[in-house]
Amino acid sequence: MNGQEAYLLRKTPYGERDYVLTLFTRESGKISGFAKNARTSGKRFGGRIEPFVLFRARYKEKSGGLRLVDDAETVKVFRRLMEDIELFLWGSLALEIVDVLTPKDAPNEEMFEALTGLFTELDEGKSALPAVLEFQLRTLALSGYEPNLVACAECGNDAGDRAYFSIRRGGVVCTACGSRAENGGLISREFLGRRDLMELHLENVVKYVKLFLRFTEYHTERKLNSSKFIEELTV
């Protein structure tokens, strides 16, 4: 029987007793599994296969890639994310981001560590907005969707600290090339690399979180359920 640390990304009821699970695991990345009697067996699963719980899933590999999840053991509970509605929403966004950025059965331990790091920061009461923005940039880079923040997409020269950002082109356009409306608003490369500036200007962090959420949706061609909450967010 295999076992590894995991987070729950999605669970779908199957019949009256079972769940189909989508897990993000440390060693195997995103995997799917079938948890028989999980809806009724408190001893094997009770309260452990939930969002914001790091657990150790034990499962059997069957033919055709099917995994039968036998039980789960709690490793760590990020309780504040369960109890605080704002942290719950930020945590839910993070799980959605991981889900849309990762293909199945593609190991990505660095992304697993990034998710654990974010949950730890939020659970310890650290400033949520900068942590979420850094998580967005980190996971985009780890999944091959990293936005280009250096070279102008038009002329190829260094775009400098302040440049336009084009979601469609995947990155920055220098001020000399980017006066057209399609290239979006100005962004600061320095700001995105400095946590101290983020902490001082949370209203700007909100704008960047929204920008990179739209970037993620555009390039993955997937709509995130959390986007409505994010787009309405103000500081």
Backbone hydrogen bonds in HBPLUS format (Angstrom, degrees):
<---DONOR---> <-ACCEPTOR-->    atom                        ^
c    i                          cat <-CA-CA->   ^        H-A-AA   ^      H-
h    n   atom  resd res      DA  || num        DHA   H-A  angle D-A-AA Bond
n    s   type  num  typ     dist DA aas  dist angle  dist       angle   num
A0002-ASN N   A0059-TYR O   2.90 MM  57  5.37 145.4  2.02 175.9 166.5     1
A0059-TYR N   A0002-ASN O   2.81 MM  57  5.37 155.2  1.88 145.0 153.5     2
A0004-GLN N   A0057-ALA O   3.06 MM  53  5.62 147.5  2.17 146.5 153.7     3
A0057-ALA N   A0004-GLN O   2.94 MM  53  5.62 149.2  2.04 156.7 147.6     4
A0026-ARG N   A0005-GLU O   3.07 MM  21  5.74 154.0  2.14 149.6 151.8     5
A0006-ALA N   A0055-PHE O   2.72 MM  49  5.52 145.3  1.83 160.6 172.3     6
A0055-PHE N   A0006-ALA O   3.14 MM  49  5.52 169.0  2.15 157.7 158.6     7
A0007-TYR N   A0024-PHE O   2.92 MM  17  5.21 145.7  2.04 134.7 145.4     8
A0024-PHE N   A0007-TYR O   2.88 MM  17  5.21 160.9  1.91 148.8 155.1     9
A0009-LEU N   A0022-THR O   2.86 MM  13  5.47 162.0  1.89 158.2 160.2    10
A0010-ARG N   A0022-THR O   3.22 MM  12  5.02 159.8  2.27 135.5 137.9    11
A0022-THR N   A0010-ARG O   2.81 MM  12  5.02 156.5  1.86 155.7 150.7    12
A0012-THR N   A0020-VAL O   2.86 MM   8  5.12 161.1  1.90 146.8 153.1    13
A0020-VAL N   A0012-THR O   2.86 MM   8  5.12 160.1  1.89 146.3 152.6    14
A0014-TYR N   A0018-ASP O   2.87 MM   4  5.01 162.5  1.91 133.6 129.9    15
A0018-ASP N   A0014-TYR O   3.25 MM   4  5.01 142.0  2.40 154.5 150.9    16
A0039-ARG N   A0017-ARG O   2.79 MM  22  4.90 164.6  1.81 151.4 148.5    17
A0019-TYR N   A0035-ALA O   3.12 MM  16  5.18 153.8  2.20 134.7 142.8    18
A0035-ALA N   A0019-TYR O   2.85 MM  16  5.18 167.5  1.87 160.0 162.8    19
A0021-LEU N   A0033-GLY O   2.74 MM  12  5.07 166.8  1.76 154.5 157.8    20
A0033-GLY N   A0021-LEU O   2.90 MM  12  5.07 153.2  1.97 141.2 145.2    21
A0023-LEU N   A0031-ILE O   2.84 MM   8  5.37 159.8  1.88 159.0 164.6    22
A0031-ILE N   A0023-LEU O   2.84 MM   8  5.37 157.3  1.89 150.5 158.3    23
A0025-THR N   A0029-GLY O   2.72 MM   4  4.84 179.1  1.72 133.5 133.1    24
A0029-GLY N   A0025-THR O   3.27 MM   4  4.84 138.2  2.45 118.4 121.9    25
A0105-ASP N   A0030-LYS O   2.70 MM  75  5.49 168.1  1.71 160.8 159.7    26
A0034-PHE N   A0067-ARG O   2.80 MM  33  6.15 159.7  1.84 161.1 167.0    27
A0069-VAL N   A0034-PHE O   2.92 MM  35  5.78 146.8  2.03 128.2 138.6    28
A0040-THR N   A0037-ASN O   3.16 MM   3  5.52 156.7  2.21 108.9 116.0    29
A0041-SER N   A0037-ASN O   2.92 MM   4  5.86 137.8  2.10 156.2 168.4    30
A0045-PHE N   A0041-SER O   3.17 MM   4  6.15 160.0  2.21 148.2 154.2    31
A0046-GLY N   A0042-GLY O   2.91 MM   4  3.86 132.5  2.14 102.4 114.5    32
A0072-ALA N   A0044-ARG O   3.25 MM  28  6.46 154.7  2.32 169.0 163.8    33
A0048-ARG N   A0045-PHE O   2.89 MM   3  5.63 168.7  1.91 150.4 151.4    34
A0078-PHE N   A0052-PHE O   3.00 MM  26  5.47 171.3  2.00 170.4 170.7    35
A0054-LEU N   A0076-LYS O   2.80 MM  22  5.06 162.9  1.82 165.4 166.4    36
A0075-VAL N   A0054-LEU O   2.72 MM  21  5.37 157.1  1.77 151.8 151.8    37
A0076-LYS N   A0054-LEU O   3.00 MM  22  5.06 157.1  2.06 139.0 142.4    38
A0056-ARG N   A0073-GLU O   2.67 MM  17  4.99 161.3  1.70 146.3 152.5    39
A0073-GLU N   A0056-ARG O   2.94 MM  17  4.99 152.7  2.02 129.6 138.4    40
A0058-ARG N   A0071-ASP O   3.06 MM  13  5.58 171.2  2.07 157.2 156.4    41
A0070-ASP N   A0058-ARG O   2.71 MM  12  5.66 149.7  1.80 146.2 156.9    42
A0060-LYS N   A0068-LEU O   2.89 MM   8  5.13 153.6  1.96 135.4 140.9    43
A0068-LEU N   A0060-LYS O   2.89 MM   8  5.13 161.2  1.93 149.2 153.8    44
A0062-LYS N   A0066-LEU O   2.67 MM   4  5.02 160.8  1.70 173.7 169.2    45
A0081-LEU N   A0078-PHE O   3.17 MM   3  5.81 135.3  2.38 112.2 122.6    46
A0082-MET N   A0079-ARG O   2.97 MM   3  5.20 137.6  2.16 103.0 115.3    47
A0083-GLU N   A0079-ARG O   3.12 MM   4  6.40 141.3  2.27 147.3 158.5    48
A0084-ASP N   A0080-ARG O   2.95 MM   4  5.78 153.4  2.03 150.9 154.2    49
A0088-PHE N   A0084-ASP O   2.81 MM   4  5.98 152.5  1.88 153.9 163.3    50
A0089-LEU N   A0085-ILE O   3.03 MM   4  6.25 151.4  2.11 142.9 149.1    51
A0090-TRP N   A0086-GLU O   3.02 MM   4  6.38 157.2  2.07 149.1 155.3    52
A0091-GLY N   A0087-LEU O   2.83 MM   4  5.96 161.8  1.86 150.7 156.1    53
A0092-SER N   A0088-PHE O   2.88 MM   4  6.04 151.0  1.97 142.4 150.7    54
A0093-LEU N   A0089-LEU O   2.97 MM   4  6.19 151.9  2.05 142.9 150.1    55
A0094-ALA N   A0090-TRP O   3.04 MM   4  6.35 157.2  2.09 146.9 152.5    56
A0095-LEU N   A0091-GLY O   3.06 MM   4  6.38 156.6  2.12 149.3 154.7    57
A0096-GLU N   A0092-SER O   3.01 MM   4  6.26 154.8  2.07 146.8 153.8    58
A0097-ILE N   A0093-LEU O   2.86 MM   4  6.13 156.4  1.91 154.1 160.9    59
A0098-VAL N   A0094-ALA O   3.04 MM   4  6.32 164.0  2.07 151.1 154.3    60
A0099-ASP N   A0095-LEU O   3.00 MM   4  6.18 155.7  2.06 142.7 149.8    61
A0100-VAL N   A0096-GLU O   2.95 MM   4  6.25 161.6  1.99 157.5 160.1    62
A0101-LEU N   A0097-ILE O   3.02 MM   4  6.06 145.6  2.14 148.7 158.2    63
A0102-THR N   A0098-VAL O   3.17 MM   4  6.01 131.2  2.42 146.1 153.7    64
A0111-MET N   A0108-ASN O   3.13 MM   3  5.51 125.0  2.44 104.2 116.8    65
A0112-PHE N   A0108-ASN O   3.16 MM   4  6.56 151.9  2.25 145.5 154.0    66
A0113-GLU N   A0109-GLU O   2.90 MM   4  6.21 154.2  1.97 149.0 155.4    67
A0114-ALA N   A0110-GLU O   2.90 MM   4  6.15 146.0  2.01 140.0 150.1    68
A0115-LEU N   A0111-MET O   2.93 MM   4  6.18 156.5  1.99 149.9 154.8    69
A0116-THR N   A0112-PHE O   3.00 MM   4  6.26 161.4  2.04 147.6 152.9    70
A0117-GLY N   A0113-GLU O   2.81 MM   4  5.95 155.3  1.87 145.1 152.4    71
A0118-LEU N   A0114-ALA O   2.97 MM   4  6.21 155.4  2.03 145.8 151.6    72
A0119-PHE N   A0115-LEU O   2.99 MM   4  6.23 172.3  2.00 155.0 156.9    73
A0120-THR N   A0116-THR O   2.92 MM   4  6.06 152.6  1.99 146.2 154.1    74
A0121-GLU N   A0117-GLY O   3.00 MM   4  6.23 160.3  2.04 147.6 152.4    75
A0122-LEU N   A0118-LEU O   2.94 MM   4  6.21 169.5  1.95 161.6 163.8    76
A0123-ASP N   A0119-PHE O   2.89 MM   4  5.94 155.8  1.94 144.0 151.3    77
A0124-GLU N   A0120-THR O   2.95 MM   4  6.09 137.3  2.14 143.0 153.8    78
A0126-LYS N   A0121-GLU O   3.07 MM   5  5.43 159.1  2.12 161.4 155.4    79
A0125-GLY N   A0122-LEU O   3.18 MM   3  5.27 160.9  2.22 103.8 109.0    80
A0132-VAL N   A0128-ALA O   2.87 MM   4  6.08 156.6  1.93 160.4 167.4    81
A0133-LEU N   A0129-LEU O   2.99 MM   4  6.22 164.9  2.01 158.0 161.9    82
A0134-GLU N   A0130-PRO O   2.98 MM   4  6.14 167.6  1.99 152.4 155.5    83
A0135-PHE N   A0131-ALA O   2.99 MM   4  6.12 148.8  2.09 139.1 148.3    84
A0136-GLN N   A0132-VAL O   2.87 MM   4  6.17 153.6  1.94 150.5 157.3    85
A0137-LEU N   A0133-LEU O   3.11 MM   4  6.43 166.6  2.13 156.2 157.5    86
A0138-ARG N   A0134-GLU O   2.94 MM   4  6.07 158.5  1.99 147.1 153.6    87
A0139-THR N   A0135-PHE O   2.91 MM   4  6.01 169.5  1.92 155.4 157.9    88
A0140-LEU N   A0136-GLN O   2.98 MM   4  6.11 156.0  2.04 150.3 157.1    89
A0141-ALA N   A0137-LEU O   3.14 MM   4  6.26 156.7  2.19 141.2 147.1    90
A0142-LEU N   A0138-ARG O   2.96 MM   4  6.23 155.4  2.02 147.6 154.8    91
A0143-SER N   A0139-THR O   3.07 MM   4  6.08 132.1  2.31 139.3 149.5    92
A0145-TYR N   A0140-LEU O   2.85 MM   5  4.83 139.3  2.01 160.8 157.3    93
A0144-GLY N   A0141-ALA O   3.42 MM   3  5.49 166.8  2.43 104.0 107.8    94
A0148-ASN N   A0170-GLY O   2.98 MM  22  6.29 164.7  2.01 150.5 151.0    95
A0172-VAL N   A0148-ASN O   2.90 MM  24  6.21 147.0  2.01 157.0 166.4    96
A0159-ALA N   A0150-VAL O   2.77 MM   9  5.81 179.4  1.77 170.0 169.8    97
A0152-CYS N   A0157-ASN O   2.71 MM   5  5.45 171.4  1.72 159.5 160.3    98
A0156-GLY N   A0152-CYS O   2.93 MM   4  4.69 137.4  2.11 122.8 134.1    99
A0153-ALA N   A0172-VAL O   2.90 MM  19  6.18 154.3  1.97 152.2 158.7   100
A0189-ARG N   A0161-ASP O   2.81 MM  28  4.98 162.9  1.84 144.1 148.1   101
A0163-ALA N   A0187-ILE O   3.11 MM  24  5.61 153.3  2.19 149.0 157.0   102
A0187-ILE N   A0163-ALA O   2.74 MM  24  5.61 154.2  1.81 157.0 162.7   103
A0164-TYR N   A0173-VAL O   2.92 MM   9  5.04 142.9  2.06 167.0 156.7   104
A0173-VAL N   A0164-TYR O   2.79 MM   9  5.04 150.3  1.88 134.6 139.3   105
A0165-PHE N   A0185-GLY O   3.16 MM  20  6.19 136.5  2.35 152.7 160.5   106
A0166-SER N   A0171-GLY O   2.82 MM   5  5.42 170.9  1.83 155.2 153.1   107
A0170-GLY N   A0166-SER O   3.00 MM   4  6.05 120.4  2.36 136.4 151.1   108
A0171-GLY N   A0166-SER O   3.11 MM   5  5.42 138.2  2.30 151.9 154.1   109
A0170-GLY N   A0167-ILE O   3.20 MM   3  5.08 142.6  2.35  95.5 106.4   110
A0177-CYS N   A0174-CYS O   3.06 MM   3  5.46 133.4  2.28 106.9 118.6   111
A0178-GLY N   A0174-CYS O   2.79 MM   4  5.67 139.6  1.95 154.4 167.8   112
A0183-ASN N   A0180-ARG O   3.15 MM   3  5.94 165.1  2.18 121.7 126.1   113
A0184-GLY N   A0181-ALA O   3.05 MM   3  5.75 162.1  2.08 126.1 126.7   114
A0192-LEU N   A0188-SER O   3.30 MM   4  6.60 156.1  2.36 145.9 151.2   115
A0193-GLY N   A0190-GLU O   3.05 MM   3  5.29 147.1  2.16 105.0 115.1   116
A0194-ARG N   A0191-PHE O   3.22 MM   3  5.36 169.3  2.23 109.7 112.7   117
A0198-MET N   A0194-ARG O   3.22 MM   4  6.56 156.1  2.28 145.7 152.6   118
A0199-GLU N   A0195-ARG O   2.97 MM   4  6.22 157.8  2.02 152.4 157.1   119
A0200-LEU N   A0197-LEU O   3.17 MM   3  5.17 126.7  2.47  94.7 108.2   120
A0201-HIS N   A0197-LEU O   3.09 MM   4  6.26 132.9  2.32 144.6 156.8   121
A0201-HIS N   A0198-MET O   3.17 MM   3  5.22 135.9  2.37  98.0 110.0   122
A0204-ASN N   A0201-HIS O   3.07 MM   3  5.58 136.9  2.26 109.5 119.9   123
A0205-VAL N   A0201-HIS O   3.29 MM   4  6.71 148.3  2.40 141.1 150.3   124
A0206-VAL N   A0202-LEU O   3.04 MM   4  6.35 154.3  2.10 152.3 156.9   125
A0208-TYR N   A0204-ASN O   3.09 MM   4  6.47 154.2  2.16 148.9 155.6   126
A0209-VAL N   A0205-VAL O   2.84 MM   4  6.13 160.0  1.88 157.6 163.4   127
A0210-LYS N   A0206-VAL O   3.02 MM   4  6.26 162.6  2.05 151.5 155.4   128
A0211-LEU N   A0207-LYS O   2.93 MM   4  6.12 154.0  2.00 141.9 149.9   129
A0212-PHE N   A0208-TYR O   2.90 MM   4  6.12 169.5  1.91 158.8 159.3   130
A0213-LEU N   A0209-VAL O   2.96 MM   4  6.07 134.4  2.18 138.7 151.3   131
A0214-ARG N   A0210-LYS O   3.01 MM   4  6.29 161.1  2.05 150.7 154.3   132
A0215-PHE N   A0211-LEU O   2.92 MM   4  6.21 150.8  2.01 143.0 152.3   133
A0216-THR N   A0212-PHE O   2.96 MM   4  5.98 155.3  2.02 132.6 138.5   134
A0217-GLU N   A0213-LEU O   3.01 MM   4  6.29 162.9  2.04 151.4 155.5   135
A0218-TYR N   A0214-ARG O   2.92 MM   4  6.06 158.8  1.96 148.7 154.6   136
A0219-HIS N   A0215-PHE O   3.04 MM   4  6.21 169.9  2.05 155.1 157.1   137
A0220-THR N   A0216-THR O   2.99 MM   4  5.95 145.1  2.11 147.3 155.7   138
A0221-GLU N   A0217-GLU O   2.89 MM   4  5.41 125.6  2.19 131.9 143.9   139
A0227-SER N   A0224-LEU O   3.12 MM   3  5.49 163.8  2.14 112.6 117.7   140
A0230-ILE N   A0226-SER O   3.09 MM   4  6.38 161.7  2.13 155.0 160.8   141
A0231-GLU N   A0227-SER O   2.85 MM   4  5.98 165.5  1.87 154.1 157.5   142
A0233-LEU N   A0230-ILE O   3.00 MM   3  5.11 158.3  2.05 108.0 115.0   143
